[in-house]
Amino acid sequence: MIFSRREWLLFVLFIAITALFAACGGSDWKDLTKVGNTWEYEGEVSGASITAKVLGNWKVGTQVYAEIAANYAVFSNVSRFCSWDDKKQEFLYVGDSSFFNDGTQQFFIEGRVMGAMKGENTSFTNTDGTVIRYIGEEKIKVPAGDFATYKFTHLNTDKKIDMYIWYASKRGIVRLKAYGDTWQLVKFTEGKSADPKVLGGANAAKTIDLVKIFFAAAQTGDVAALERFFSVEGKQDFAQQSDVLGAYVKRAKGIRTDKATFAFLGDNAAGIRFLQYDESGVRPTVTRSDAVLQLVLENAEMKIQKISIASDNLF
């Protein structure tokens, strides 16, 4: 699924500004991530509309993630998981939901740090070198009403302003001016507070740890390095799957951990997924690799009892 530049821009800034105010100690993160919160925007020049919606909140271990669709009216089956790490003062983009239309919540093996607080909470520096900087307060009127806002500029990698953002407490972005158009909030629908849905069960943290070290070992291309992750009973399955595992580690080699994803498939099961692109032929191809791990707790550690691997050519 491909987002237009404007849609993706609006989505990223909506999340980033939310994280900014959460980091300042306010309650905006919880208010803005209520399930069902919906923002409807319209471009003054283009007349186009964009809708952002909070689809849900999920909890994995102690971390809570907000699931947000960038343009819900059009792409109801594609959303993003985001979170704020208050301790590290980092904003994370941690995964996708239903990206392959199979209803799974896919988390990156390593979340992407989209930005971090700098200085005295007056700016938010993204990992691409761009900066969102606070410049003052301003009262404005948009179709959704009158708002007392905090005004920000967005500086590109050349440190030139390419965007202005107006943020209202507990409402998020109410106006955004960029690339020849001004997007204004037309309607905001407030959702409801709800406890996040728990994923992964009691052993979620141990499952995540296993997934990370298993995939890191697979990336080395050494099949033998995977045997230590199997339970006593699972070692028989490992031996039987040696040829399949050999092909798997060959495909996994070189795949970035912020591109590969994992999903909880039950309290003691996890899936690992990644795509492999090949542009060497006349037509480029994309192959999806899936590994399903059936897990068991052995000596206080999660081990693989059985593994199933599948590979599909998407196109």
N, C-alpha and C positions, 0 to 999 in steps of 0.2 A: 504494500500500500504506500502511495507517495503523497506527501503533503505539499501544498504550494508553499512558497517562501513566506508569504504573509501569515498563513495558518500556523506554520511551525514557529515563526517568530513570536506570535501572540501567545502560543502555548508556553514556550520557554520562559518568556518574561513574566507571565502570570505566575508560574511556579517560583521563579527566582525571587520576585518581590515578596511573595508569601514567605519564603525562607528568610529573607532579609529581616522582616519584622518579627518573625519567630525568634531569631537570634538576638534581637534587641530586648527580649524578655517579655514581649506582649503575649496576648492570648490569640493573636490572629491566626496562627497555624491551625489551632483546633477549630476556630470559627469558620475558616475558609475551607476546611476539609470535611465539613459536615456532609454526610451522604445525601445526594440529591441537589446540592448547591449547583445552580445553573446560571451561567452568564451568557447573555445574548448581545453581540456587538454588531455594529453596522458601520461601513466605511462612508464618510461624507462624500468623497469624490467618486469612488467606484460603485457605491450602493450595494456592495456585496455584504453578506452576513456571515458571522462565525459564531458558533455556540460551543462553550466549554462546560463540561459537567463532571462532578465528582461521582464516580460510580460506586466506590466503596473504600473501606479501610481494612487493611490486613495486618496481622501481627505474626511475626516470625521470631521466636525467642522473646527478647525484650524490645525488639525494634518494631515500630509501627510505620506502615507505608500507606500513602494515599494513592488511589488509582484514579487517574483523571484522563478523560477523553478530550483531545484537542479540538475536534470539530464533531461533536456527538451527533448532530443532525445528519451528517453525511457518513462518518466512519464510526458507527456504533459498535463495531467489532474490533476496533484497535484503540488501545489505551496505553498509558504509561504509568509505571510505579515510581514514586518519588519519596524522598525522606530527608529529614534534617538531622544531622549529627551534632547535637548541642555541645558535646564534649570537644570534638575536633573543630567545631565551627565550620563545617563543610556541608554543602548541599549536594545530594546524591540523586542520580538518575539510575535506578536499580533494576529495571526490567520492563517487559511488555506483557500485556494480557491478550490472549486470543490472537496473537500475531499470525498464527498459522491456521486460524479458524477452527481450532479444536477445543476451545474453552479452557485451556490451561493457563495458569499464571506462571509466566516464565521470568525468572530472576537471573540477572547476569551473575556469572561465577564471581566476578569482581565488579562491584558497582562503579559507575563512572562519576568521578567527582566533577560536578559542573561548575563549582565556584566555592570560594572561601572568603570569610570576612577579613578585612584588612583595616588597620588603623583604629579609629574610635567609632566603629560601626557607621561610618559615613559613606562607605562604598562597598560594593560586592564585586570581587574580581573573579571572572570566569577563567576556566583553564585554557581557553583559546586566546587569552590575553585581552579580551574586551572587558570593560568596566561599567558597572551601573553606579552612578554617583548621585547622592542626595544634594539638591541645590536650594531647597526651601519649601515653604508652605504656600498654598494658593487655593482660593475658593473658586470653584467652577460650576457651570451648569451643563448637564448633558441630558439626553432624552429620559434617562432613568431618574433624574432629580438633581438637586443641589448638593454638592459635597465639599467638605473641607478636606483638601488633599495634600499629600506630600509629593513634591515634584522631583523627578529624577531625569538625568541625562544618561544616554548610553554612548560610550566612547568605543569606536572601532579600534582595530589593531594599530592604526596610525594615530591613535589618540585624538581623533576628530569626532565631534558629535554627529551621530547619524539618526538619533531618535530621542524623543521626549516621552516620558511616562508620568501619568498622574495616578497616584495610589490613594485610595480612601480606606481608613481603618475598618476592618470587618467586612469590607466589600471587595477588596482587591483592586485590580486595574480598572479605572472608569474611563480613562482616555489614553490613547497611544498615538503619537504622531511620527510617521516614518515613511520614507520612500514615496513621497507625493500623496499620501492619503492620511486621514485622521480617523482612527477607529474609536467609536464612542459606545459606552454601555447604554443599551436600549432598555434592557430588563434584567433584573436579578431575582431569582427565585431561591429562597432559603430552604435548605434541606433540614435534616434532623440529625442530632447527635446520636451516635450508636457505638456500642463497644465493637472494636475491630474483630473481624473473624480470624480465628487462630489457624495457622497452617503448620503442618509438620508434626503436631502432637508434642508429647513430652520430650521426645528425642530430637527436636528440630535442630538445636545447636550442634549436636553430635553429627547429625546427617549432613549439615552444611559443611562442617569440617572435613568429613569423609569425601564429599563431592569435590571440594577444592583440591585436596592432596591427591585424590585419584586422577583428576583431570591433569594436574601438573605432571604427574608421573606419565600419563598417556602422551603428553606433549613431547616427551623425550624420545618417543618412538621405540622404546624398549619394552617389549611385552613382558619379559621376566620381572620388570619392576612393579608390575601390577599384582603379582601373586600375593604379596604381603597384605593386601586389602581384603582378601577373601577369608571367610571363616574356615574352621577346620573342615566342616562339611562342604563348604563352598569350593575348596581347592580341587575337588573332583570335577566340578562344573568348569572351573578355570582350565583344567587340563583338556577337557572336551571342547572348549571354545577357543583353543589357542590360535587356530587359523583365522577365525572371525575376529578375534582380538588383535591379531597381527595387522589385518586390513584396517581396523578401527584406529589403532595408534598411528598408522601411516597417514590417515586422513586428519587426525588431530594435531599432528606436528605442525607448528606454525600458526595455529588458530589462537587469536588473542582471547584472554580470559574476560575481557569486557565485551566480547562478541558472542561467546558461548553462553548458554543459559542452562539453568536447572529448574525443575518443577517438583513439587511434592505430589506424589501419586498415591498417598495414603500415609498412615502413621509410620510405617516401616518400609517405605518404597520411595524411590526418587528417580527422576529421568534427567538425562543430560543431552543437550541438543546443540548442534552447531551446523552452520552452512559452509559449504566449500565451493568457491567460484573458480571456474576454469575458462580462460579466454584464449587458450592456445589454438583452438580449432576454428573452423569457419564460423560457427555459431557458438556464443558463450553458453556454458551450462552451469546449473546450480544443483548441487547435491546436498540433501539433508541427511544428517546422521543422528540417530537416536540410540541411546543406551538406557535401558530400564534396569535399575538395581533393586533387587529384593534384599532387604537388610535384616540383620539380626544383631542384638546386643550380646557381645562376647567379651568377658573380662572388662566390663565397663566401657568398651569401645564398640562403635558401630562397624560391622563387617559385612561384606557382600556374601550372601548365601547363594544367590543365583543372578546371572546377568543375561539379558536378551539384547541383541544389537540388530538394528535394521538400517538400511540405507536406501534412499529414494531419490531419483532424479526428478526435480521439480520442473525444470525446463532446460 
